[in-house]
């Protein structure tokens, strides 16, 4: 978690900061093979040097950025769960529980889909 302490300190709302910290800790614990880092002012995780997922905050939501291919793959589940999304991110509202099941699917899809990939972005 040390990689993320400076980023977490920038989140003014203590509830939002705690939520983001919980999510980052969950990713670290669930996927210990991923490498944590902060880049482009976002906490993110990589696997063998390729991007897997990133997180950021906004007033009404935590943004989850797993790249377009993962969003496209799980768009129906994203919509069914009531999350809004763009081509590049999913908005998880602060007033709803974290959708860890969806996060796991996004991360596992990217790990598998990018297993032989040698660039950072798709």
N, CA and C atoms as a LAMMPS dump frame, in Angstrom:
ITEM: TIMESTEP
0
ITEM: NUMBER OF ATOMS
366
ITEM: BOX BOUNDS ff ff ff
-5.0000000000000000e+02 5.0000000000000000e+02
-5.0000000000000000e+02 5.0000000000000000e+02
-5.0000000000000000e+02 5.0000000000000000e+02
ITEM: ATOMS id mol type element x y z
1 1 1 N 0.813 -1.211 0
2 1 2 C 0 0 0
3 1 3 C 0.846 1.261 0
4 2 1 N 2.119 1.138 0.33
5 2 2 C 2.981 2.319 0.395
6 2 3 C 2.997 3.091 -0.916
7 3 1 N 2.868 2.395 -2.037
8 3 2 C 2.87 3.054 -3.342
9 3 3 C 1.717 4.045 -3.467
10 4 1 N 0.654 3.823 -2.717
11 4 2 C -0.56 4.606 -2.882
12 4 3 C -0.795 5.651 -1.79
13 5 1 N 0.054 5.699 -0.775
14 5 2 C -0.204 6.587 0.369
15 5 3 C -0.301 8.054 -0.033
16 6 1 N 0.588 8.511 -0.887
17 6 2 C 0.556 9.913 -1.313
18 6 3 C -0.725 10.208 -2.089
19 7 1 N -1.126 9.291 -2.971
20 7 2 C -2.372 9.478 -3.719
21 7 3 C -3.572 9.519 -2.767
22 8 1 N -3.644 8.567 -1.859
23 8 2 C -4.772 8.494 -0.93
24 8 3 C -4.892 9.775 -0.103
25 9 1 N -3.774 10.374 0.25
26 9 2 C -3.792 11.609 1.043
27 9 3 C -4.431 12.771 0.297
28 10 1 N -4.547 12.677 -1.011
29 10 2 C -5.155 13.757 -1.797
30 10 3 C -6.683 13.67 -1.831
31 11 1 N -7.256 12.575 -1.341
32 11 2 C -8.714 12.411 -1.354
33 11 3 C -9.269 13.053 -0.09
34 12 1 N -9.972 14.167 -0.241
35 12 2 C -10.449 14.948 0.899
36 12 3 C -11.522 14.252 1.722
37 13 1 N -12.472 13.614 1.061
38 13 2 C -13.577 12.967 1.773
39 13 3 C -13.06 11.685 2.437
40 14 1 N -13.126 11.599 3.768
41 14 2 C -12.585 10.413 4.449
42 14 3 C -13.291 9.112 4.071
43 15 1 N -14.58 9.167 3.785
44 15 2 C -15.302 7.963 3.371
45 15 3 C -14.838 7.497 1.992
46 16 1 N -14.631 8.441 1.092
47 16 2 C -14.147 8.097 -0.246
48 16 3 C -12.722 7.55 -0.165
49 17 1 N -11.89 8.195 0.652
50 17 2 C -10.513 7.739 0.824
51 17 3 C -10.489 6.305 1.365
52 18 1 N -11.328 6.028 2.353
53 18 2 C -11.39 4.678 2.929
54 18 3 C -11.866 3.664 1.886
55 19 1 N -12.84 4.032 1.094
56 19 2 C -13.356 3.135 0.053
57 19 3 C -12.274 2.813 -0.97
58 20 1 N -11.573 3.829 -1.443
59 20 2 C -10.507 3.608 -2.42
60 20 3 C -9.403 2.752 -1.801
61 21 1 N -9.04 3.039 -0.569
62 21 2 C -8.022 2.237 0.106
63 21 3 C -8.461 0.781 0.216
64 22 1 N -9.715 0.548 0.553
65 22 2 C -10.236 -0.821 0.644
66 22 3 C -10.142 -1.537 -0.704
67 23 1 N -10.506 -0.841 -1.771
68 23 2 C -10.457 -1.44 -3.106
69 23 3 C -9.015 -1.759 -3.493
70 24 1 N -8.109 -0.826 -3.273
71 24 2 C -6.707 -1.059 -3.621
72 24 3 C -6.128 -2.218 -2.814
73 25 1 N -6.461 -2.281 -1.546
74 25 2 C -5.986 -3.378 -0.7
75 25 3 C -6.571 -4.711 -1.197
76 26 1 N -7.843 -4.706 -1.593
77 26 2 C -8.478 -5.923 -2.112
78 26 3 C -7.75 -6.407 -3.364
79 27 1 N -7.432 -5.49 -4.278
80 27 2 C -6.71 -5.885 -5.486
81 27 3 C -5.351 -6.47 -5.107
82 28 1 N -4.634 -5.805 -4.218
83 28 2 C -3.321 -6.305 -3.786
84 28 3 C -3.416 -7.698 -3.171
85 29 1 N -4.415 -7.905 -2.327
86 29 2 C -4.577 -9.197 -1.647
87 29 3 C -5.064 -10.292 -2.585
88 30 1 N -5.955 -9.934 -3.498
89 30 2 C -6.572 -10.919 -4.393
90 30 3 C -5.678 -11.267 -5.572
91 31 1 N -4.897 -10.309 -6.033
92 31 2 C -4.044 -10.5 -7.207
93 31 3 C -2.607 -10.091 -6.864
94 32 1 N -1.943 -10.847 -6.004
95 32 2 C -0.598 -10.453 -5.56
96 32 3 C 0.435 -10.443 -6.681
97 33 1 N 0.118 -11.062 -7.812
98 33 2 C 1.05 -11.057 -8.939
99 33 3 C 1.07 -9.716 -9.661
100 34 1 N 0.081 -8.864 -9.419
101 34 2 C 0.036 -7.558 -10.081
102 34 3 C 0.973 -6.575 -9.394
103 35 1 N 1.509 -5.664 -10.18
104 35 2 C 2.415 -4.635 -9.66
105 35 3 C 1.654 -3.334 -9.461
106 36 1 N 1.667 -2.784 -8.243
107 36 2 C 0.993 -1.509 -7.975
108 36 3 C 1.897 -0.338 -8.324
109 37 1 N 1.286 0.743 -8.819
110 37 2 C 2.03 1.972 -9.102
111 37 3 C 1.041 3.119 -9.255
112 38 1 N 1.548 4.329 -9.193
113 38 2 C 0.75 5.511 -9.499
114 38 3 C 1.347 6.125 -10.758
115 39 1 N 0.507 6.338 -11.749
116 39 2 C 0.918 6.985 -12.992
117 39 3 C -0.273 7.792 -13.497
118 40 1 N 0.013 8.912 -14.134
119 40 2 C -1.052 9.805 -14.596
120 40 3 C -1.979 10.166 -13.437
121 41 1 N -1.394 10.3 -12.266
122 41 2 C -2.108 10.652 -11.035
123 41 3 C -3.236 9.678 -10.706
124 42 1 N -3.034 8.408 -11.026
125 42 2 C -4.022 7.362 -10.727
126 42 3 C -3.329 6.136 -10.153
127 43 1 N -3.904 5.538 -9.128
128 43 2 C -3.386 4.24 -8.712
129 43 3 C -3.762 3.205 -9.766
130 44 1 N -2.797 2.362 -10.112
131 44 2 C -3.057 1.365 -11.144
132 44 3 C -2.267 0.103 -10.858
133 45 1 N -2.622 -0.925 -11.589
134 45 2 C -1.956 -2.215 -11.47
135 45 3 C -1.552 -2.684 -12.857
136 46 1 N -0.356 -3.277 -12.918
137 46 2 C 0.149 -3.808 -14.175
138 46 3 C 0.537 -5.273 -13.976
139 47 1 N 0.672 -5.97 -15.072
140 47 2 C 1.12 -7.359 -15.072
141 47 3 C 2.161 -7.495 -16.172
142 48 1 N 3.348 -7.941 -15.848
143 48 2 C 4.483 -8.045 -16.773
144 48 3 C 4.635 -6.784 -17.637
145 49 1 N 4.441 -5.624 -16.992
146 49 2 C 4.635 -4.353 -17.674
147 49 3 C 3.474 -3.862 -18.507
148 50 1 N 2.371 -4.59 -18.525
149 50 2 C 1.203 -4.153 -19.286
150 50 3 C 0.077 -3.724 -18.342
151 51 1 N -0.649 -2.714 -18.753
152 51 2 C -1.738 -2.144 -17.955
153 51 3 C -2.852 -3.161 -17.735
154 52 1 N -3.346 -3.221 -16.481
155 52 2 C -4.488 -4.083 -16.17
156 52 3 C -5.696 -3.248 -15.754
157 53 1 N -5.536 -2.357 -14.763
158 53 2 C -6.675 -1.566 -14.279
159 53 3 C -6.164 -0.354 -13.511
160 54 1 N -6.963 0.722 -13.535
161 54 2 C -6.641 1.938 -12.785
162 54 3 C -7.91 2.465 -12.135
163 55 1 N -7.713 3.328 -11.151
164 55 2 C -8.824 3.894 -10.393
165 55 3 C -8.606 5.398 -10.237
166 56 1 N -9.701 6.139 -10.158
167 56 2 C -9.636 7.562 -9.856
168 56 3 C -10.933 7.951 -9.161
169 57 1 N -10.978 9.185 -8.678
170 57 2 C -12.159 9.621 -7.933
171 57 3 C -12.781 10.86 -8.551
172 58 1 N -14.074 10.973 -8.349
173 58 2 C -14.837 12.15 -8.745
174 58 3 C -15.845 12.417 -7.633
175 59 1 N -16.541 13.497 -7.729
176 59 2 C -17.46 13.895 -6.667
177 59 3 C -18.502 12.815 -6.358
178 60 1 N -19.07 12.2 -7.393
179 60 2 C -20.174 11.261 -7.186
180 60 3 C -19.81 9.795 -7.369
181 61 1 N -18.544 9.506 -7.75
182 61 2 C -18.206 8.112 -8.025
183 61 3 C -16.7 7.849 -7.972
184 62 1 N -16.39 6.574 -7.894
185 62 2 C -15.033 6.1 -8.11
186 62 3 C -15.005 5.586 -9.543
187 63 1 N -14.035 6.034 -10.306
188 63 2 C -13.919 5.59 -11.692
189 63 3 C -12.977 4.397 -11.762
190 64 1 N -13.402 3.399 -12.519
191 64 2 C -12.627 2.189 -12.74
192 64 3 C -12.286 2.166 -14.222
193 65 1 N -10.991 2.083 -14.539
194 65 2 C -10.55 2.125 -15.926
195 65 3 C -9.814 0.829 -16.278
196 66 1 N -10.522 -0.108 -16.921
197 66 2 C -9.898 -1.376 -17.29
198 66 3 C -9.543 -1.475 -18.782
199 67 1 N -9.639 -0.412 -19.513
200 67 2 C -9.478 -0.33 -20.97
201 67 3 C -10.769 -0.74 -21.679
202 68 1 N -10.904 -0.256 -22.892
203 68 2 C -12.121 -0.432 -23.686
204 68 3 C -12.48 -1.9 -23.928
205 69 1 N -11.487 -2.741 -24.181
206 69 2 C -11.772 -4.151 -24.486
207 69 3 C -12.498 -4.833 -23.328
208 70 1 N -12.108 -4.538 -22.104
209 70 2 C -12.768 -5.146 -20.944
210 70 3 C -14.17 -4.575 -20.754
211 71 1 N -14.317 -3.275 -20.966
212 71 2 C -15.648 -2.672 -20.857
213 71 3 C -16.57 -3.272 -21.915
214 72 1 N -16.085 -3.371 -23.147
215 72 2 C -16.897 -3.966 -24.21
216 72 3 C -17.311 -5.393 -23.849
217 73 1 N -16.387 -6.168 -23.308
218 73 2 C -16.653 -7.573 -22.971
219 73 3 C -17.735 -7.708 -21.897
220 74 1 N -17.756 -6.763 -20.935
221 74 2 C -18.687 -6.87 -19.805
222 74 3 C -19.756 -5.776 -19.794
223 75 1 N -20.004 -5.142 -20.943
224 75 2 C -20.951 -4.024 -20.989
225 75 3 C -22.338 -4.4 -20.479
226 76 1 N -22.834 -5.564 -20.842
227 76 2 C -24.169 -5.965 -20.374
228 76 3 C -24.202 -6.094 -18.857
229 77 1 N -23.168 -6.67 -18.266
230 77 2 C -23.106 -6.803 -16.8
231 77 3 C -22.954 -5.44 -16.13
232 78 1 N -22.187 -4.56 -16.733
233 78 2 C -22.015 -3.203 -16.205
234 78 3 C -23.364 -2.501 -16.166
235 79 1 N -24.088 -2.576 -17.282
236 79 2 C -25.416 -1.948 -17.363
237 79 3 C -26.401 -2.595 -16.396
238 80 1 N -26.408 -3.926 -16.341
239 80 2 C -27.341 -4.647 -15.468
240 80 3 C -27.098 -4.326 -14.001
241 81 1 N -25.849 -4.05 -13.65
242 81 2 C -25.514 -3.725 -12.262
243 81 3 C -25.829 -2.265 -11.921
244 82 1 N -26.219 -1.485 -12.929
245 82 2 C -26.596 -0.1 -12.69
246 82 3 C -25.442 0.889 -12.693
247 83 1 N -24.304 0.479 -13.22
248 83 2 C -23.162 1.39 -13.328
249 83 3 C -23.226 2.118 -14.666
250 84 1 N -22.86 3.372 -14.68
251 84 2 C -22.745 4.066 -15.961
252 84 3 C -21.302 3.912 -16.434
253 85 1 N -21.113 4.069 -17.736
254 85 2 C -19.774 3.885 -18.28
255 85 3 C -19.585 4.728 -19.529
256 86 1 N -18.313 4.895 -19.878
257 86 2 C -17.916 5.504 -21.14
258 86 3 C -17.083 4.447 -21.864
259 87 1 N -16.462 4.818 -22.955
260 87 2 C -15.615 3.858 -23.669
261 87 3 C -14.411 3.431 -22.837
262 88 1 N -13.984 4.269 -21.887
263 88 2 C -12.751 4 -21.158
264 88 3 C -12.909 3.789 -19.654
265 89 1 N -14.082 4.08 -19.077
266 89 2 C -14.203 3.921 -17.63
267 89 3 C -15.614 3.555 -17.197
268 90 1 N -15.666 3.009 -15.992
269 90 2 C -16.92 2.631 -15.354
270 90 3 C -17.057 3.483 -14.101
271 91 1 N -18.235 4.045 -13.883
272 91 2 C -18.482 4.874 -12.7
273 91 3 C -19.185 4.028 -11.639
274 92 1 N -18.511 3.83 -10.499
275 92 2 C -19.113 3.126 -9.369
276 92 3 C -19.462 4.166 -8.321
277 93 1 N -20.764 4.371 -8.154
278 93 2 C -21.28 5.42 -7.276
279 93 3 C -20.832 5.203 -5.828
280 94 1 N -20.54 6.315 -5.153
281 94 2 C -20.138 6.251 -3.744
282 94 3 C -21.258 5.724 -2.86
283 95 1 N -22.511 5.892 -3.275
284 95 2 C -23.623 5.508 -2.397
285 95 3 C -24.083 4.06 -2.582
286 96 1 N -23.274 3.254 -3.283
287 96 2 C -23.591 1.834 -3.462
288 96 3 C -22.377 1.008 -3.053
289 97 1 N -22.587 -0.237 -2.655
290 97 2 C -21.436 -1.082 -2.293
291 97 3 C -20.513 -1.288 -3.5
292 98 1 N -19.24 -1.514 -3.205
293 98 2 C -18.269 -1.792 -4.257
294 98 3 C -18.65 -3.105 -4.935
295 99 1 N -18.618 -3.116 -6.23
296 99 2 C -18.959 -4.304 -7.023
297 99 3 C -17.689 -5.13 -7.25
298 100 1 N -17.282 -5.843 -6.186
299 100 2 C -16.047 -6.624 -6.261
300 100 3 C -16.144 -7.759 -7.281
301 101 1 N -17.322 -8.313 -7.46
302 101 2 C -17.472 -9.389 -8.45
303 101 3 C -17.136 -8.87 -9.846
304 102 1 N -17.641 -7.707 -10.189
305 102 2 C -17.341 -7.119 -11.489
306 102 3 C -15.865 -6.736 -11.586
307 103 1 N -15.311 -6.142 -10.541
308 103 2 C -13.889 -5.801 -10.554
309 103 3 C -13.04 -7.039 -10.826
310 104 1 N -13.378 -8.141 -10.169
311 104 2 C -12.635 -9.379 -10.381
312 104 3 C -12.716 -9.854 -11.821
313 105 1 N -13.895 -9.781 -12.406
314 105 2 C -14.048 -10.2 -13.804
315 105 3 C -13.22 -9.33 -14.747
316 106 1 N -13.226 -8.028 -14.513
317 106 2 C -12.463 -7.108 -15.354
318 106 3 C -10.962 -7.395 -15.254
319 107 1 N -10.493 -7.552 -14.027
320 107 2 C -9.066 -7.807 -13.807
321 107 3 C -8.665 -9.146 -14.411
322 108 1 N -9.436 -10.188 -14.139
323 108 2 C -9.092 -11.515 -14.657
324 108 3 C -9.144 -11.557 -16.177
325 109 1 N -10.112 -10.872 -16.773
326 109 2 C -10.166 -10.79 -18.234
327 109 3 C -8.894 -10.149 -18.776
328 110 1 N -8.492 -9.019 -18.184
329 110 2 C -7.301 -8.329 -18.683
330 110 3 C -6.033 -9.15 -18.474
331 111 1 N -5.91 -9.811 -17.34
332 111 2 C -4.73 -10.648 -17.103
333 111 3 C -4.645 -11.735 -18.169
334 112 1 N -5.757 -12.408 -18.415
335 112 2 C -5.76 -13.49 -19.405
336 112 3 C -5.602 -12.96 -20.827
337 113 1 N -6.36 -11.924 -21.16
338 113 2 C -6.356 -11.395 -22.519
339 113 3 C -5.006 -10.779 -22.902
340 114 1 N -4.281 -10.258 -21.917
341 114 2 C -3.014 -9.588 -22.198
342 114 3 C -1.806 -10.435 -21.789
343 115 1 N -2.01 -11.711 -21.576
344 115 2 C -0.928 -12.595 -21.104
345 115 3 C 0.3 -12.546 -22.006
346 116 1 N 0.122 -12.528 -23.295
347 116 2 C 1.245 -12.493 -24.219
348 116 3 C 1.534 -11.115 -24.772
349 117 1 N 0.884 -10.128 -24.219
350 117 2 C 0.992 -8.761 -24.725
351 117 3 C 2.243 -8.1 -24.164
352 118 1 N 2.969 -7.336 -24.987
353 118 2 C 4.208 -6.734 -24.51
354 118 3 C 4.217 -5.203 -24.54
355 119 1 N 3.073 -4.589 -24.803
356 119 2 C 2.969 -3.13 -24.752
357 119 3 C 2.149 -2.746 -23.534
358 120 1 N 2.243 -1.482 -23.117
359 120 2 C 1.516 -1.027 -21.927
360 120 3 C 0.008 -0.985 -22.189
361 121 1 N -0.402 -0.287 -23.257
362 121 2 C -1.824 -0.16 -23.608
363 121 3 C -2.144 -1.069 -24.775
364 122 1 N -3.406 -1.414 -24.917
365 122 2 C -3.872 -2.149 -26.101
366 122 3 C -3.848 -1.216 -27.281
